[in-house]
């Protein structure tokens, strides 16, 4: 697999995570449950404990940062992408749990796909 495509995926994943968890953290989006004003409210609607959104945010931003570090140190990338893929599976499950329309889970599904690609590309 082309290293350039893998690197592009890593950058795209990281930028997506930074966008959601830093730039748009306190804004409603079309992908949040109806009426959720931001991530904290979104996690409340999913029924998670109040501390969960912070823990998930720190974890996702840290893993996204590791994906960028993984461009220079490729051995890190499969770990970061694999961990993010697991978090995306949980995100998809959360959308299903509150009966969101499938379109609301599409960003998580896209990230899951990109993360899986990064993991596979490093194992070939």
Secondary structure, 3 states (H helix, E strand, C coil): CCHHHHHHHHHHHHHHHHHHHHHCCCCCCCCCCCCCCCHHHHHHHHCCCCCHHHHHHHHHHHHHHHHHHHHHCHHHHHHHHHHHHHHHHHHHHHHHHCCCCHHHHHHHHHHHHHHHHHHHHHHC
